[in-house]
Amino acid sequence: MDKAGIGSLLIGLILCVLGIYAIWVFLPGVIAVVLGLIGIVALLVGLVLIIFGILIIKE
């Protein structure tokens, strides 16, 4: 292995550990964000299905 590969592996491991720690510390906020994103995705899928249905009906 070269130095760049070892360096990127170590930095990646450190960032993963810091990310897991941040998720653990801010768990209620993370849960709120995930639920909000699920709501946004549901809204967008619903809008796409409405538009798709309107286009099918017009044909």
C-alpha positions, 0 to 999 in steps of 0.5 A: 500500500502506498502512503496516500491509500493509508492516509485516506483510509485513516482519515475515512475511519476517523470521519466515520467515528466522528460521524457516528459520535455526532449522530449519537450526541444529536440523536433527537435532531437526527431523527427529526431530520430523517422524519422530515426527509421522509415527509418531503420524499412522500410529498414529491412522489405524490406530486409526481404521481398526480402530474403523471395521472393528469398526463395519462388522463389527457391522452 
